[in-house]
Amino acid sequence: MPSALFVVSEHGYWGEECIEPLTTLTEAGVEITVATPTGEPPVLDERSVDPEEVGEETAAHVRSVHEEDERLNDPTPIARVEAADYDAVVFPGGHGTEWDVTQDSDARRLLRDAVEGDEGKALVVCHAVGILAFTRDSESGQAPRADSDGGMLVAGRSVTGFPNAWEEGIVDEDDLMPDGRKLPYWVEDEVKAAGADWDAELDADTSVTVDGDLITARGPPSSARAARTLLDELGVETSS
């Protein structure tokens, strides 16, 4: 049975970007473990369960799974898990990831090992794509890989993610979010600065990019396609 590790934010994950892949992979028979930076249950971005924002059906489904799924309610600290123990590592998005997941050395370790290890895949969604701006192919304080040059993991890779054009519609002129927090960085700017070949495919309804063992997805509407793409990359057959 294939397995996947979900690394979820404690500062606000976007519901659909976690619950859609979680549900889709579970239904396909993938064994899932949930981890958070401290081991406390992940926090749901309330905007992602606002019926006026996402629709009543999505809001109700996301909140139900968030509250009732035992895996989400009893996560493991990410310092205690290894990417090599899973077939895939999934990083759901949400603005909250900019305050914890993307800045966490263990999250970066998991991403790097999933992408550069002998086996495994990584799926990174929306704002979580920002982790690529901070992940090198070897981490400070750790023994470098034999083929490491200390460069950025994303350099030269094709990726998609949450675009500036969408961020402009959320933050104000002082980069303040609706909840009053100041956005630490803009995903597109930082990931491009790290050397990525960035294309959020703004003219397309969804955007999912595969580059080797790295899969990236643009935002909530791309979550379902991202989950199916990961299953395809894992060689998991589905009924649909």
C-alpha positions in Angstrom: 0.0 0.0 0.0 1.5 3.4 -1.0 1.9 6.0 1.8 2.0 9.8 2.0 3.0 12.3 4.7 1.0 15.5 4.9 2.9 18.5 6.3 0.2 20.9 7.5 0.3 24.4 8.9 -0.6 25.4 12.4 -1.0 29.0 11.4 -3.8 28.5 8.8 -4.0 26.0 6.0 -6.4 26.5 3.1 -9.1 23.9 3.5 -9.6 22.6 0.0 -5.8 22.4 -0.6 -5.4 19.9 2.2 -8.8 18.1 2.4 -9.2 17.5 -1.4 -5.8 15.6 -1.7 -6.3 14.0 1.7 -9.7 12.6 0.6 -8.7 11.7 -2.9 -5.6 9.8 -1.8 -7.4 8.0 1.0 -10.1 6.8 -1.4 -7.4 5.5 -3.7 -6.0 3.4 -0.8 -3.0 5.6 0.1 -2.1 5.3 3.8 -1.7 8.9 5.2 0.1 10.3 8.1 -0.3 14.0 9.1 2.5 16.0 10.6 2.8 19.6 11.8 5.8 21.7 13.0 5.1 21.2 16.7 2.8 18.2 16.7 -0.2 20.3 17.6 -3.3 19.9 15.4 -3.3 22.1 12.2 -5.3 25.3 12.2 -7.9 25.9 9.5 -7.9 29.3 7.7 -11.5 30.4 8.4 -11.7 32.2 5.1 -11.4 28.7 3.4 -14.7 27.6 5.1 -16.6 30.8 4.4 -19.5 29.8 2.2 -19.4 33.2 0.5 -15.8 32.5 -0.4 -15.8 28.9 -1.4 -19.5 27.8 -1.6 -21.6 26.0 0.9 -20.8 22.5 -0.2 -17.0 22.9 0.0 -17.2 24.8 3.3 -19.3 22.1 4.9 -17.1 19.3 3.6 -13.8 20.9 4.6 -15.0 21.7 8.1 -16.4 18.3 8.7 -13.2 16.5 7.7 -11.1 19.0 9.6 -13.0 18.4 12.8 -13.6 14.7 12.5 -10.5 13.2 10.8 -8.4 11.5 13.5 -5.2 12.0 11.4 -5.6 15.7 11.4 -6.5 15.8 15.1 -3.5 13.7 16.2 -0.5 14.8 14.1 3.1 13.9 14.5 5.9 16.6 15.0 7.8 16.9 11.7 11.1 16.5 13.4 10.2 12.9 14.1 9.4 11.8 10.6 11.6 10.9 7.6 10.6 11.3 3.9 12.2 8.0 3.1 9.4 6.3 5.1 6.8 7.5 2.6 6.1 7.3 -1.1 5.1 11.0 -1.2 5.3 14.1 1.0 2.4 16.6 0.5 2.6 20.3 1.5 -0.9 21.8 1.4 -1.0 25.6 1.0 -2.6 28.5 2.8 -1.1 31.9 3.9 -0.3 30.3 7.2 2.5 28.2 5.7 4.5 31.4 5.4 4.8 31.6 9.2 5.7 28.0 9.9 6.0 25.3 7.3 8.1 27.2 4.7 10.5 28.5 7.5 11.0 25.2 9.2 14.3 23.3 8.7 12.6 19.9 9.2 10.0 20.7 6.6 12.7 21.7 4.2 14.6 18.5 5.0 11.5 16.5 4.1 11.0 18.3 0.9 14.6 18.0 -0.1 14.8 14.3 0.7 11.5 13.5 -1.1 12.7 15.3 -4.3 16.3 14.3 -4.3 16.1 10.9 -2.7 16.3 7.6 -4.5 12.5 7.2 -4.3 9.6 9.4 -3.4 7.6 12.4 -4.7 6.7 15.8 -3.3 3.4 17.7 -4.0 3.6 21.3 -3.0 0.4 23.5 -3.3 -0.2 27.2 -3.5 1.5 29.3 -0.8 3.4 26.2 0.4 5.4 26.5 -2.9 7.2 29.3 -1.0 9.2 26.7 0.8 11.2 26.3 -2.5 12.6 29.8 -2.0 14.3 28.6 1.2 15.3 25.1 0.5 18.9 24.3 -0.6 20.1 20.9 -1.8 22.0 20.7 1.5 21.0 22.3 4.8 23.3 24.3 7.1 24.6 22.1 9.9 24.0 18.9 8.0 26.4 16.8 6.0 26.1 17.8 2.3 25.2 15.3 -0.3 28.0 14.0 -2.5 26.6 15.9 -5.5 25.6 19.0 -3.6 26.8 22.4 -4.6 24.8 24.2 -1.9 22.5 25.7 -4.5 18.7 26.2 -4.3 16.7 23.0 -4.8 14.3 24.8 -7.2 17.0 26.3 -9.4 16.2 25.5 -13.0 13.0 23.5 -12.2 9.7 24.3 -13.7 7.1 25.2 -11.1 3.7 26.8 -10.6 2.3 28.4 -7.4 0.3 31.2 -6.0 0.8 34.2 -8.3 1.4 37.8 -7.6 -1.7 38.7 -9.6 -3.8 36.9 -7.1 -2.0 38.2 -4.1 -2.7 41.7 -5.2 -6.4 41.1 -4.7 -5.9 39.9 -1.1 -3.4 42.2 0.7 -3.6 46.0 1.0 -1.0 48.6 0.0 0.9 47.8 3.2 0.9 44.0 2.5 -1.6 43.5 5.3 -3.9 40.5 5.0 -7.6 40.7 5.9 -6.9 39.4 9.4 -4.3 42.2 10.0 -1.1 40.1 9.7 1.6 41.5 7.4 2.5 39.0 4.6 6.1 38.0 5.1 6.8 37.6 1.4 5.2 37.1 -2.0 5.6 33.5 -3.2 6.1 34.2 -6.9 8.8 36.8 -6.2 10.8 34.7 -3.8 10.6 31.4 -5.8 11.6 33.1 -9.0 14.6 34.8 -7.2 15.7 31.3 -6.1 16.1 30.4 -9.8 12.8 28.7 -10.6 11.3 28.6 -14.1 7.9 30.0 -12.9 4.7 29.8 -14.9 1.4 30.0 -13.0 -0.6 29.6 -16.3 -2.9 32.4 -15.5 -5.0 31.8 -18.6 -5.8 28.2 -17.5 -8.5 27.1 -15.1 -6.0 24.9 -13.2 -2.2 24.7 -13.1 -0.2 21.7 -12.0 3.5 21.2 -13.0 5.6 18.1 -12.8 9.4 18.4 -12.9 11.0 15.1 -11.9 9.9 14.1 -8.4 8.5 17.6 -7.7 4.9 18.4 -8.3 3.6 21.9 -7.8 0.0 23.3 -7.9 -1.2 26.9 -8.2 -4.1 27.1 -5.8 -7.5 25.8 -4.5 -9.0 25.1 -8.0 -6.0 23.0 -8.9 -6.2 20.8 -5.7 -8.2 18.0 -7.3 -6.0 17.8 -10.4 -2.9 17.9 -8.2 -4.1 14.9 -6.2 -4.9 12.9 -9.4 -1.5 13.9 -10.8 0.3 12.6 -7.7 -1.6 9.3 -7.9 -0.6 9.0 -11.5 3.1 9.7 -10.6 2.9 7.0 -7.9 1.4 4.5 -10.3 -1.8 4.2 -8.3 -4.8 3.2 -10.5 -8.1 4.8 -9.7 -11.6 3.9 -10.9 -12.2 7.4 -12.5 
